[in-house]
Amino acid sequence: MKQGSAHQGPGHRTDRLFGAMRWSAGLIGLALVAGLWWVWRGPGGGSDSAVAPVIEDQQAAFSQYAGSASCRDCHADAYALWAKSNHALAERPVRADWDQEAFVPTRSFRHGTQQTEVRRRSGQFQLVTWGFGSNWSAWTVERVIGHDPLRQFLISAPGGRWQVSEASWDPHKKEWFNVYDEEDRRPGEWGHWTGRGMTWNSMCAFCHNTRLRKNYHEATDSYDTRMVEMGVGCEACHGPLRAHVEWRRAFPDVKLADPTLKPLSRDQYFDTCGACHARRAELTGDFKPGDLFLDHYALVTVDATDLFYPDGQVRDEDYEFAAFLGSKMYAAGVRCMDCHQPHAAKPKLPGNALCQRCHTGHDPAFPTSPVIDPETHSFHKPDNAGYLCTGCHMPITVYMQRHPRHDHGFTSPDPLLTKLEGIPNACNRCHTDKDTDWALDWCVKWYGAKMERPARARARLLAAARRGEPASRGGLLELLRSAEAPYWKTAALHLLERWATDPDVIQAALEQLAHTNALVRAAAARVLEPAAGAGHLRAMEALEQALADPVRAVRLAAAWALRHSLDLQSQAGRELLHMLDWSADQPGGQLQKGLLALARQDLSQALAHFKRAVEWDPHSAAIHHDLAVALSMAGRHHEALDHMQQAVRLEPNHAEYHYKLGLAWHELGSLQKTVEALERAVALDPRHARAWYNLGLARHALGQTDQALQALLRAEAADPTDARTPYARATILARLNRIAEARAAAQRALELQPHFPEAELLLQSLGR
C-alpha cells in the first residue's frame, strides 16, 4: 500500500503559498488592518470546449475488458511470467496455502505502545488489536495486498470501505512488523489503520487492481468501489482487449494484424507505468493505458517542499516516475521497458550487465551512450558493492520498513552537496563508518574537476531557493531560461512561486505558458495565479487561453487560478467539480471544496467543508490553520484564534503558523501577544518577510519605534522586491521628522513600484 501521503488528493499537499495579508501603513499614521487572507496553491479543472462527459460510463468502460485469463492460450510464455509477478499478486483474496504461516501459530508483537495479536480461529485469519471506536477486538482478514517483499491485509469496514492493516508480514524474515515502525498511530488519527489515510478505496485500490472505479458517495460518506479484475492484470498495462480476443477467436487462422488493436508507443507505455509508479494527485480517477499521464494526474516534482532532495533524489515515498523524468537517461530516450521485463516485472539482466548493454557502445538504439568500464570508472573491484552501477547512481530508499526501492534519477554522488546542503551521497550511504570529508577527498582525488558538474550548481540553487534566499530568484530565472530538461524548468517555476508577484517572474511564467511541454505549462499557470487574482490583465488573458489547452493538467491549473469567476457549467467547470468530487473522501479534498466555496463567496459552505476536514483529521495542523482563516473571514475571531493555537500546538516549529497566530491575536486587539507570536515566527524563519513587516508595524503601534524600523529593514532584506516595506518605513521616518531618510525610503518604494500613489503623495508632502 502507498502509505500516508503517497497518493493524497491535491488539497493535502504542502505546496501552499500562505496568505500575503499585510497591515497597511497610512500616510498620516499607521493603521493595523485586521483580517487573515490566503491563497491555496493546488490544481483545479477546466476546458472551454463543448460540454461532454468527464469520464466514460462505467458499464460501457468495463464491458471492453476480457480478463487476463483470456490471454493465456495465445500468449502462454508472457502469461507464465506475469502469473508469478508482483503485478499479478498485487491484490488477492487470502489463501490458506500462502497465508497460513503468517497466522499460525498464534503470536503477538509490540509496536509503539500497542500490542497486536495474529491468529487463525474457526477457519478465519484474524488480527486482534485496537480498531474502530477504540475497541480492542478481533478483525477478520479477507484480502492481501502486496506479495514480495511485504504483505498487508484488508479488513472490511462499514460504508463499503476496506481498511489496510499497519500490521504487515515479511515473507522472507517470517516476521510481523509495523509499516510505521515506532510511530505509534492511535485510533482516531487520520493515519491509523482505521482512518482515512489507510482506506484502501482511496489510497491503494487503483494501483493494485485493473480498471477500477472508486465510486465515492459524499452524501452518505460511503463507497461502491468496482473493478474489472483483482490484481494488476494484462489489461492494466495493455488496455481493454475484449475486441481483440473476440476477433482472434472469430478468425484464428488469419495471419493479418488485428484491426482492433491500437499498439501503444514507448511514451504511452511510460505514462502507463507512471500512473502507479509516481507520486501524484488524481484529476479524474479513470486513467487507462494509452491515455496521457497529465490528462489524469498532477505530478509531484522537485518543489519548495522536502519531498525530493534539491538534486532530484527521492526523499519520501516518491516512487520512480518523477525522478526518472529529470534524469539524463530519460532525456536520451531510455524508457522503462529498455531495462525491465514487463511481464515478470523484473530487470532484464542482473547487475552491471544491464547497464553495459548500452554503455559499451554496442546498442544501436543508443549509439551515443558513453562507453564506461565499471572498474576504472568506479575505482572499486568487481567483488565490491561500489562496483555496481546501481550502487552509486541508483541509491536505495526503503519504503514501509521493508521495501527497498532504487532511485531512478541516475544522479552522481557528490559529498560536497552533503556537506553544504545535507543532500545524501551514495558513498556515505555505503561507507557509514566514514565522514563526509573522507568521501569528498576520495571523489576529488578520483574525479577532480569533473565534480564541478552543472547538477551541483543547480542543486545548490534549488536548496537556496527553498530557504527563501532572495539572491536565488535571479538564478531560478536563469535556470528557467537555460535548462534543456522540462523537468528542471518545472522545478524552477515551482520555486519561483515565492516571487509570483514580481514582474520578471510574471513575464517568465507567461513565456513558459507557451512551452511545448505540458508539465512546464501547468507549473507556469500556477505561478500566474496570484497575478491573475490581483487583476494582472496579461496573466488573466493567458490563463483564459490555457483553459483550452489540449492537456487536462494545464487546463486544471488554469481553471483553479480562475476559480473565482469560472463558469462551473462549462466544460472547465465540470472538470473542476469532477476532480473535487473524486477527492471529497479525504480531508484534503474537503479543504479544496471549501476553498472553491470561499472563492465563490459562499462562506457557510466553505466552513462546512473545513469543519468536516478537521473532523476527519483532527491532528492536522494545516487543516486547523485553514479553518482558522475561514473563521476569521466570517468574523468569528475567537474561534479562529482557538484553531490557530491548535495548529501551533501541533506544529510548534512552523513559522507560518506563528505568523498567522500573531494576526489572529491582533484581530482580538492584543498587540503584545501579536508581537510575541511574530517574534517567534521570525526566530523560526529569519527570512519570513511578511512576519518582519507586520512585526515592524506592531512594534510601532506599541511605541517601539527603533525596533519597528529594524524589523522593517529585516523585511526589506528578506524580500527586497516589495515596495510596501520601504513605504511603511518612510511613513514612520516622516512622523519622526527624519525627512531625508523618509524621502529616500519613499523613493525606493517608487523604484520598486512606479506610480505607487501613496508613495508619490508622501514624497509630495515631504517636498521632492
Helices and strands as residue ranges (DSSP letters): G 10-12, H 58-62, G 68-71, H 76-83, E 91-93, H 96-103, E 107-111, E 114-121, E 124-130, G 132-134, E 136-140, E 143-145, E 152-157, E 161-164, E 167-170, E 175-178, G 196-198, H 200-203, H 205-208, E 209-213, E 216-217, E 222-223, E 226-230, H 234-238, H 242-250, H 266-274, E 280-282, G 293-295, E 297-299, H 321-325, H 328-331, H 336-339, E 340-341, E 346-347, H 351-356, H 374-378, G 385-387, H 389-393, E 396-399, E 403-406, H 415-421, H 426-430, H 436-447, G 448-451, H 454-466, H 472-482, H 486-496, G 497-499, H 503-512, H 518-527, H 529-533, H 537-546, H 552-561, H 571-582, H 587-599, H 603-616, H 621-633, H 637-650, H 655-667, H 671-684, H 689-701, H 705-718, H 724-735, H 739-752, H 757-766
